[in-house]
Amino acid sequence: MNIQFFRRLMLLAIILLAAACQKSAELTRLDETTFIQVYCDVVGYADIIEPQNRQALRDSVFEHHGITQPQFDFTVKHYSDDPQSWQEIFEKILIELEKRSEAADSIRTKMIAF
């Protein structure tokens, strides 16, 4: 009976440890490059997507980049808690959006010329 109790206790400990590891993995901050790409994807398409479909867009972007909503939110909170960090990342986001805009303009120009 004592061995049975310890086996159950160990099993419970393993399950709790696995759940805790999974939860903490979800709350890791995204690396800067991934965050910039995800943020630009969400912001870049938000204006052309109907409001009722925006969550589906976000879910699709998160899945494409292999991240979760909690990771994204945790990263936003990290940057927003430090105005200097937010300003620095926001400048990089603007640069990326500008690059994307220029690439789209180039494609449009080529399509019109075709």
DSSP file (Angstrom, degrees, kcal/mol; ACC not computed):
  #  RESIDUE AA STRUCTURE BP1 BP2  ACC     N-H-->O    O-->H-N    N-H-->O    O-->H-N    TCO  KAPPA ALPHA  PHI   PSI    X-CA   Y-CA   Z-CA
    1    1 A M     >        0   0    0      0, 0.0     4,-2.0     0, 0.0     5,-0.1   0.000 360.0 360.0 360.0 -38.1    0.0    0.0    0.0
    2    2 A N  H  >  +     0   0    0      2,-0.2     4,-2.0     1,-0.2     5,-0.2   0.894 360.0  49.2 -63.4 -41.0    2.8    2.4    0.7
    3    3 A I  H  > S+     0   0    0      2,-0.2     4,-2.3     1,-0.2    -1,-0.2   0.902 109.2  52.8 -66.4 -41.2    4.4    1.8   -2.7
    4    4 A Q  H  > S+     0   0    0      1,-0.2     4,-2.2     2,-0.2    -1,-0.2   0.905 108.4  50.8 -59.9 -43.1    1.1    2.4   -4.4
    5    5 A F  H  X S+     0   0    0     -4,-2.0     4,-2.4     1,-0.2    -1,-0.2   0.920 111.2  47.4 -61.6 -45.5    0.7    5.7   -2.6
    6    6 A F  H  X S+     0   0    0     -4,-2.0     4,-2.6     2,-0.2    -1,-0.2   0.857 109.8  53.5 -68.0 -34.7    4.2    6.9   -3.6
    7    7 A R  H  X S+     0   0    0     -4,-2.3     4,-2.5     2,-0.2    -1,-0.2   0.931 111.5  45.2 -63.2 -44.9    3.6    5.8   -7.2
    8    8 A R  H  X S+     0   0    0     -4,-2.2     4,-2.5     2,-0.2    -2,-0.2   0.895 112.7  51.2 -65.2 -39.9    0.4    7.9   -7.3
    9    9 A L  H  X S+     0   0    0     -4,-2.4     4,-2.3     2,-0.2    -2,-0.2   0.911 111.3  47.6 -63.6 -42.4    2.1   10.8   -5.6
   10   10 A M  H  X S+     0   0    0     -4,-2.6     4,-2.5     2,-0.2    -2,-0.2   0.904 111.2  51.2 -65.0 -42.0    5.0   10.6   -8.2
   11   11 A L  H  X S+     0   0    0     -4,-2.5     4,-2.3     1,-0.2    -2,-0.2   0.920 110.9  48.3 -61.9 -43.7    2.5   10.5  -11.1
   12   12 A L  H  X S+     0   0    0     -4,-2.5     4,-2.6     1,-0.2    -2,-0.2   0.907 111.2  50.8 -62.6 -42.2    0.7   13.5   -9.7
   13   13 A A  H  X S+     0   0    0     -4,-2.3     4,-2.5     1,-0.2    -2,-0.2   0.899 110.2  49.4 -62.8 -41.3    4.0   15.4   -9.3
   14   14 A I  H  X S+     0   0    0     -4,-2.5     4,-2.6     2,-0.2    -2,-0.2   0.912 111.5  48.8 -65.3 -42.8    5.0   14.6  -12.9
   15   15 A I  H  X S+     0   0    0     -4,-2.3     4,-2.4     2,-0.2    -2,-0.2   0.933 113.4  46.6 -63.0 -45.8    1.6   15.7  -14.3
   16   16 A L  H  X S+     0   0    0     -4,-2.6     4,-2.4     1,-0.2    -2,-0.2   0.896 112.7  50.0 -64.1 -39.6    1.8   19.0  -12.3
   17   17 A L  H  X S+     0   0    0     -4,-2.5     4,-2.4     2,-0.2    -2,-0.2   0.914 110.9  49.2 -64.5 -42.9    5.4   19.6  -13.4
   18   18 A A  H  X S+     0   0    0     -4,-2.6     4,-2.3     2,-0.2    -2,-0.2   0.907 111.8  48.8 -63.4 -41.5    4.5   19.0  -17.0
   19   19 A A  H  X S+     0   0    0     -4,-2.4     4,-2.3     1,-0.2    -2,-0.2   0.904 111.6  49.5 -65.2 -40.6    1.5   21.4  -16.8
   20   20 A A  H  X S+     0   0    0     -4,-2.4     4,-2.3     2,-0.2    -2,-0.2   0.898 111.0  49.6 -66.0 -40.1    3.7   24.0  -15.1
   21   21 A C  H  X S+     0   0    0     -4,-2.4     4,-2.0     2,-0.2    -2,-0.2   0.904 110.8  49.9 -65.2 -41.1    6.4   23.7  -17.8
   22   22 A Q  H  X S+     0   0    0     -4,-2.3     4,-1.6     2,-0.2    -2,-0.2   0.924 111.4  48.6 -64.0 -43.7    3.8   24.0  -20.6
   23   23 A K  H  X S+     0   0    0     -4,-2.3     4,-0.9     1,-0.2    -2,-0.2   0.911 112.6  47.3 -64.0 -42.9    2.3   27.1  -19.0
   24   24 A S  H  < S+     0   0    0     -4,-2.3     3,-0.3     1,-0.2    -1,-0.2   0.838 107.7  57.1 -69.6 -30.2    5.7   28.8  -18.6
   25   25 A A  H >< S+     0   0    0     -4,-2.0     3,-1.2     1,-0.2    -1,-0.2   0.874 103.8  53.8 -65.8 -35.4    6.7   27.9  -22.1
   26   26 A E  H 3< S+     0   0    0     -4,-1.6    -1,-0.2     1,-0.2    -2,-0.2   0.781 106.5  53.6 -67.4 -25.7    3.6   29.8  -23.4
   27   27 A L  T 3< S+     0   0    0     -4,-0.9    -1,-0.2    -3,-0.3     2,-0.2   0.166  77.8 120.4-100.6  19.3    4.7   32.8  -21.5
   28   28 A T  S <  S-     0   0    0     -3,-1.2     2,-0.2     1,-0.1    47,-0.2  -0.595  71.2-107.3 -78.6 146.1    8.2   33.1  -22.9
   29   29 A R        -     0   0    0     -2,-0.2    43,-0.1    45,-0.1     2,-0.1  -0.505  33.5-115.9 -74.4 138.9    8.9   36.4  -24.7
   30   30 A L        -     0   0    0     41,-0.5    -1,-0.1    -2,-0.2     2,-0.0  -0.400  34.4-102.0 -69.1 148.9    9.1   36.2  -28.4
   31   31 A D     >  -     0   0    0      1,-0.1     4,-2.6    -2,-0.1     5,-0.2  -0.372  36.8-107.4 -67.8 157.7   12.4   37.0  -30.0
   32   32 A E  H  > S+     0   0    0      1,-0.2     4,-2.5     2,-0.2     5,-0.2   0.876 116.0  50.3 -57.2 -44.9   12.6   40.5  -31.5
   33   33 A T  H  > S+     0   0    0      1,-0.2     4,-2.3     2,-0.2    -1,-0.2   0.923 112.8  45.8 -62.9 -45.8   12.5   39.3  -35.2
   34   34 A T  H  > S+     0   0    0      2,-0.2     4,-2.9     1,-0.2     5,-0.3   0.923 112.2  51.5 -63.9 -43.8    9.5   37.1  -34.7
   35   35 A F  H  X S+     0   0    0     -4,-2.6     4,-2.9     1,-0.2     5,-0.2   0.924 110.3  48.8 -60.0 -44.4    7.6   39.7  -32.7
   36   36 A I  H  X S+     0   0    0     -4,-2.5     4,-2.5    -5,-0.2    -1,-0.2   0.927 113.1  47.2 -61.2 -45.6    8.3   42.3  -35.5
   37   37 A Q  H  X S+     0   0    0     -4,-2.3     4,-2.3     2,-0.2    -2,-0.2   0.929 115.4  44.8 -63.0 -45.7    7.1   39.9  -38.2
   38   38 A V  H  X S+     0   0    0     -4,-2.9     4,-2.7     2,-0.2     5,-0.2   0.935 113.4  49.9 -64.8 -46.1    4.0   38.9  -36.3
   39   39 A Y  H  X S+     0   0    0     -4,-2.9     4,-2.9    -5,-0.3     5,-0.3   0.921 112.6  47.4 -59.5 -44.6    3.1   42.4  -35.3
   40   40 A C  H  X S+     0   0    0     -4,-2.5     4,-3.0    -5,-0.2    -1,-0.2   0.888 110.9  51.7 -65.1 -39.1    3.5   43.6  -38.9
   41   41 A D  H  X S+     0   0    0     -4,-2.3     4,-1.4    -5,-0.2    -2,-0.2   0.939 114.3  42.9 -61.9 -46.4    1.4   40.7  -40.2
   42   42 A V  H  X S+     0   0    0     -4,-2.7     4,-1.2     2,-0.2    -2,-0.2   0.943 121.1  39.8 -66.5 -47.9   -1.4   41.5  -37.8
   43   43 A V  H  X S+     0   0    0     -4,-2.9     4,-0.7    -5,-0.2    -2,-0.2   0.894 112.5  56.5 -69.3 -40.0   -1.3   45.2  -38.3
   44   44 A G  H  < S+     0   0    0     -4,-3.0    -1,-0.2    -5,-0.3    -2,-0.2   0.813 117.4  32.3 -64.1 -31.7   -0.7   45.0  -42.0
   45   45 A Y  H >X S+     0   0    0     -4,-1.4     3,-1.0    -5,-0.2     4,-0.7   0.591  95.7  87.2-100.8 -12.4   -3.8   43.0  -42.7
   46   46 A A  H >< S+     0   0    0     -4,-1.2     3,-0.6     1,-0.3    -2,-0.1   0.845  86.5  54.0 -59.3 -36.4   -6.1   44.3  -40.0
   47   47 A D  T 3< S+     0   0    0     -4,-0.7    -1,-0.3     1,-0.2    -2,-0.1   0.753 111.1  44.4 -72.5 -23.0   -7.4   47.2  -42.1
   48   48 A I  T <4 S+     0   0    0     -3,-1.0     2,-0.4    -4,-0.1    -1,-0.2   0.464  99.6  83.8-100.7  -0.8   -8.5   45.0  -45.0
   49   49 A I  S << S-     0   0    0     -4,-0.7     5,-0.1    -3,-0.6    -4,-0.0  -0.845  87.3-109.6-103.6 137.0  -10.2   42.3  -42.8
   50   50 A E    >   -     0   0    0     -2,-0.4     3,-2.3     1,-0.1     4,-0.5  -0.346  32.1-115.4 -59.7 142.4  -13.7   42.7  -41.6
   51   51 A P  G >  S+     0   0    0      0, 0.0     3,-1.2     0, 0.0     4,-0.4   0.839 115.1  56.4 -51.1 -38.3  -13.8   43.3  -37.8
   52   52 A Q  G 3  S+     0   0    0      1,-0.2     4,-0.2     2,-0.1     3,-0.1   0.659 109.1  48.0 -71.0 -13.3  -15.6   40.0  -37.1
   53   53 A N  G <> S+     0   0    0     -3,-2.3     4,-1.9     1,-0.1    -1,-0.2   0.383  83.1  94.3-104.7   2.0  -12.8   38.1  -38.9
   54   54 A R  H <> S+     0   0    0     -3,-1.2     4,-2.6    -4,-0.5     5,-0.2   0.864  82.4  52.8 -67.4 -35.8   -9.8   39.8  -37.2
   55   55 A Q  H  > S+     0   0    0     -4,-0.4     4,-2.8     2,-0.2    -1,-0.2   0.900 108.2  51.8 -66.0 -37.4   -9.5   37.2  -34.5
   56   56 A A  H  > S+     0   0    0      2,-0.2     4,-2.4    -4,-0.2    -2,-0.2   0.889 109.1  51.3 -63.4 -38.6   -9.3   34.5  -37.1
   57   57 A L  H  X S+     0   0    0     -4,-1.9     4,-2.7     2,-0.2    -2,-0.2   0.951 110.9  47.3 -60.7 -49.4   -6.6   36.5  -38.8
   58   58 A R  H  X S+     0   0    0     -4,-2.6     4,-2.9     1,-0.2     5,-0.2   0.926 111.8  50.2 -58.9 -45.4   -4.6   36.8  -35.6
   59   59 A D  H  X S+     0   0    0     -4,-2.8     4,-2.5     1,-0.2    -1,-0.2   0.905 111.7  48.7 -59.7 -41.9   -5.1   33.0  -35.0
   60   60 A S  H  X S+     0   0    0     -4,-2.4     4,-2.6     2,-0.2    -1,-0.2   0.910 112.2  47.8 -65.4 -43.0   -3.8   32.3  -38.5
   61   61 A V  H  X S+     0   0    0     -4,-2.7     4,-2.0     2,-0.2    -2,-0.2   0.925 112.4  49.4 -63.6 -44.8   -0.8   34.5  -38.1
   62   62 A F  H  X>S+     0   0    0     -4,-2.9     5,-2.7    -5,-0.2     4,-0.7   0.922 112.4  47.6 -61.4 -43.8    0.1   33.0  -34.8
   63   63 A E  H ><5S+     0   0    0     -4,-2.5     3,-0.9    -5,-0.2    -1,-0.2   0.919 109.2  54.2 -63.1 -43.4   -0.2   29.5  -36.2
   64   64 A H  H 3<5S+     0   0    0     -4,-2.6    -1,-0.2     1,-0.3    -2,-0.2   0.883 114.7  40.3 -57.3 -40.2    1.9   30.4  -39.2
   65   65 A H  H 3<5S-     0   0    0     -4,-2.0    -1,-0.3    -5,-0.1    -2,-0.2   0.469 112.7-118.9 -90.7  -2.1    4.7   31.7  -36.9
   66   66 A G  T <<5S+     0   0    0     -3,-0.9     2,-0.2    -4,-0.7    -3,-0.2   0.860  72.4 119.2  70.1  35.9    4.3   28.8  -34.4
   67   67 A I      < -     0   0    0     -5,-2.7     2,-0.3    -6,-0.2    -1,-0.2  -0.713  54.9-124.8-123.9 176.5    3.4   31.1  -31.5
   68   68 A T     >  -     0   0    0     -2,-0.2     4,-2.2   -42,-0.2     5,-0.2  -0.817  25.1-113.0-120.4 162.2    0.5   31.5  -29.1
   69   69 A Q  H  > S+     0   0    0     -2,-0.3     4,-3.0     1,-0.2     5,-0.2   0.915 117.5  54.0 -58.2 -44.7   -1.7   34.4  -28.2
   70   70 A P  H  > S+     0   0    0      0, 0.0     4,-2.6     0, 0.0    -1,-0.2   0.892 107.9  50.1 -60.7 -37.1   -0.3   34.4  -24.6
   71   71 A Q  H  > S+     0   0    0      2,-0.2     4,-2.2     1,-0.2   -41,-0.5   0.937 112.7  46.5 -63.0 -45.2    3.2   34.6  -25.9
   72   72 A F  H  X S+     0   0    0     -4,-2.2     4,-2.6     2,-0.2     5,-0.2   0.941 114.5  46.7 -61.9 -47.9    2.3   37.5  -28.1
   73   73 A D  H  X S+     0   0    0     -4,-3.0     4,-2.6     1,-0.2    -1,-0.2   0.890 111.0  52.5 -61.9 -40.0    0.5   39.3  -25.3
   74   74 A F  H  X S+     0   0    0     -4,-2.6     4,-2.2    -5,-0.2    -1,-0.2   0.891 110.9  47.6 -62.8 -39.8    3.4   38.6  -22.9
   75   75 A T  H  X S+     0   0    0     -4,-2.2     4,-2.3     2,-0.2     5,-0.2   0.906 110.4  50.9 -69.8 -42.0    5.8   40.2  -25.4
   76   76 A V  H  X S+     0   0    0     -4,-2.6     4,-2.9     1,-0.2     5,-0.2   0.932 111.4  49.0 -58.8 -44.9    3.6   43.2  -25.9
   77   77 A K  H  X S+     0   0    0     -4,-2.6     4,-1.9     2,-0.2    -2,-0.2   0.905 107.8  55.0 -62.4 -40.9    3.4   43.7  -22.2
   78   78 A H  H  < S+     0   0    0     -4,-2.2     4,-0.5     1,-0.2    -1,-0.2   0.945 114.4  39.2 -56.6 -49.6    7.2   43.4  -21.9
   79   79 A Y  H >< S+     0   0    0     -4,-2.3     3,-1.0     1,-0.2     7,-0.7   0.891 114.6  52.4 -71.0 -38.3    7.7   46.1  -24.4
   80   80 A S  H 3< S+     0   0    0     -4,-2.9    -1,-0.2     1,-0.3    -2,-0.2   0.747 100.5  62.6 -72.7 -21.1    4.9   48.3  -23.2
   81   81 A D  T 3< S+     0   0    0     -4,-1.9    -1,-0.3     1,-0.2    -2,-0.2   0.690 107.2  47.4 -72.8 -17.5    6.2   48.2  -19.6
   82   82 A D  S <> S-     0   0    0     -3,-1.0     4,-2.5    -4,-0.5     3,-0.4  -0.887  71.3-163.9-126.9  99.5    9.3   49.9  -20.8
   83   83 A P  H  > S+     0   0    0      0, 0.0     4,-2.4     0, 0.0     5,-0.2   0.826  90.6  54.0 -54.3 -35.8    8.6   53.0  -22.9
   84   84 A Q  H  > S+     0   0    0      2,-0.2     4,-2.2     1,-0.2     5,-0.2   0.934 110.7  45.6 -65.3 -45.2   12.2   53.1  -24.2
   85   85 A S  H  > S+     0   0    0     -3,-0.4     4,-2.7     1,-0.2     5,-0.3   0.907 112.5  51.7 -62.8 -41.6   12.0   49.4  -25.4
   86   86 A W  H  X S+     0   0    0     -4,-2.5     4,-2.7    -7,-0.7    -2,-0.2   0.915 109.4  49.6 -62.9 -42.0    8.6   50.0  -26.9
   87   87 A Q  H  X S+     0   0    0     -4,-2.4     4,-2.1    -5,-0.2    -1,-0.2   0.921 112.2  48.2 -62.7 -43.1    9.9   53.0  -28.9
   88   88 A E  H  X S+     0   0    0     -4,-2.2     4,-1.5     2,-0.2    -2,-0.2   0.927 115.7  42.7 -64.3 -45.0   12.9   51.0  -30.1
   89   89 A I  H  X S+     0   0    0     -4,-2.7     4,-2.2     1,-0.2    -1,-0.2   0.879 111.7  55.3 -70.3 -35.6   10.8   48.1  -31.2
   90   90 A F  H  X S+     0   0    0     -4,-2.7     4,-2.5    -5,-0.3    -1,-0.2   0.881 104.9  53.0 -64.9 -37.5    8.2   50.3  -32.7
   91   91 A E  H  X S+     0   0    0     -4,-2.1     4,-1.9     2,-0.2    -1,-0.2   0.896 110.2  48.1 -62.8 -39.2   10.8   52.1  -34.9
   92   92 A K  H  X S+     0   0    0     -4,-1.5     4,-2.3     2,-0.2    -2,-0.2   0.868 109.8  52.8 -68.3 -36.0   11.9   48.6  -36.2
   93   93 A I  H  X S+     0   0    0     -4,-2.2     4,-2.7     2,-0.2    -2,-0.2   0.923 108.5  50.0 -63.8 -44.1    8.2   47.7  -36.8
   94   94 A L  H  X S+     0   0    0     -4,-2.5     4,-2.2     1,-0.2    -2,-0.2   0.892 109.5  51.3 -62.2 -39.5    7.8   50.9  -38.9
   95   95 A I  H  X S+     0   0    0     -4,-1.9     4,-2.2     2,-0.2    -1,-0.2   0.927 111.4  47.8 -62.4 -44.6   10.9   50.1  -40.9
   96   96 A E  H  X S+     0   0    0     -4,-2.3     4,-2.3     2,-0.2    -2,-0.2   0.905 111.0  50.3 -64.3 -41.7    9.5   46.6  -41.6
   97   97 A L  H  X S+     0   0    0     -4,-2.7     4,-2.3     1,-0.2    -1,-0.2   0.892 109.9  51.3 -63.4 -38.5    6.1   48.0  -42.6
   98   98 A E  H  X S+     0   0    0     -4,-2.2     4,-2.5     2,-0.2    -2,-0.2   0.910 108.9  50.8 -64.4 -42.3    7.8   50.5  -44.9
   99   99 A K  H  X S+     0   0    0     -4,-2.2     4,-2.3     1,-0.2    -2,-0.2   0.916 111.5  48.2 -60.2 -43.3    9.8   47.6  -46.6
  100  100 A R  H  X S+     0   0    0     -4,-2.3     4,-2.4     2,-0.2    -1,-0.2   0.888 110.6  51.0 -65.3 -38.8    6.6   45.7  -47.1
  101  101 A S  H  X S+     0   0    0     -4,-2.3     4,-2.5     2,-0.2    -2,-0.2   0.918 110.7  48.4 -64.8 -43.7    4.9   48.7  -48.5
  102  102 A E  H  X S+     0   0    0     -4,-2.5     4,-2.2     2,-0.2    -2,-0.2   0.894 111.3  50.5 -64.0 -39.8    7.8   49.3  -51.0
  103  103 A A  H  X S+     0   0    0     -4,-2.3     4,-2.1     2,-0.2    -2,-0.2   0.908 111.0  48.6 -64.6 -41.5    7.7   45.6  -52.0
  104  104 A A  H  X S+     0   0    0     -4,-2.4     4,-2.6     2,-0.2    -2,-0.2   0.905 110.8  50.8 -64.9 -40.8    4.0   45.7  -52.6
  105  105 A D  H  X S+     0   0    0     -4,-2.5     4,-2.5     1,-0.2    -2,-0.2   0.900 109.2  51.6 -62.5 -40.2    4.4   48.9  -54.7
  106  106 A S  H  X S+     0   0    0     -4,-2.2     4,-2.1     2,-0.2    -1,-0.2   0.908 110.5  47.8 -62.8 -42.7    7.1   47.2  -56.7
  107  107 A I  H  X S+     0   0    0     -4,-2.1     4,-2.5     2,-0.2    -2,-0.2   0.920 111.5  50.4 -65.0 -43.7    4.8   44.2  -57.4
  108  108 A R  H  X S+     0   0    0     -4,-2.6     4,-2.5     1,-0.2    -2,-0.2   0.918 109.8  50.9 -59.8 -43.2    1.9   46.4  -58.4
  109  109 A T  H  X S+     0   0    0     -4,-2.5     4,-2.1     1,-0.2    -1,-0.2   0.909 111.5  47.5 -61.4 -42.8    4.1   48.4  -60.8
  110  110 A K  H  X S+     0   0    0     -4,-2.1     4,-1.3     1,-0.2    -1,-0.2   0.887 111.7  50.7 -66.2 -39.1    5.3   45.2  -62.4
  111  111 A M  H  < S+     0   0    0     -4,-2.5    -2,-0.2     2,-0.2    -1,-0.2   0.895 110.8  48.2 -67.2 -39.0    1.8   43.9  -62.7
  112  112 A I  H  < S+     0   0    0     -4,-2.5    -1,-0.2     1,-0.2    -2,-0.2   0.895 111.2  50.9 -66.2 -39.7    0.6   47.1  -64.3
  113  113 A A  H  <        0   0    0     -4,-2.1    -1,-0.2     1,-0.3    -2,-0.2   0.755 360.0 360.0 -69.5 -24.3    3.5   47.0  -66.7
  114  114 A F     <        0   0    0     -4,-1.3    -1,-0.3    -5,-0.1    -2,-0.2   0.478 360.0 360.0 -73.7 360.0    2.7   43.4  -67.7
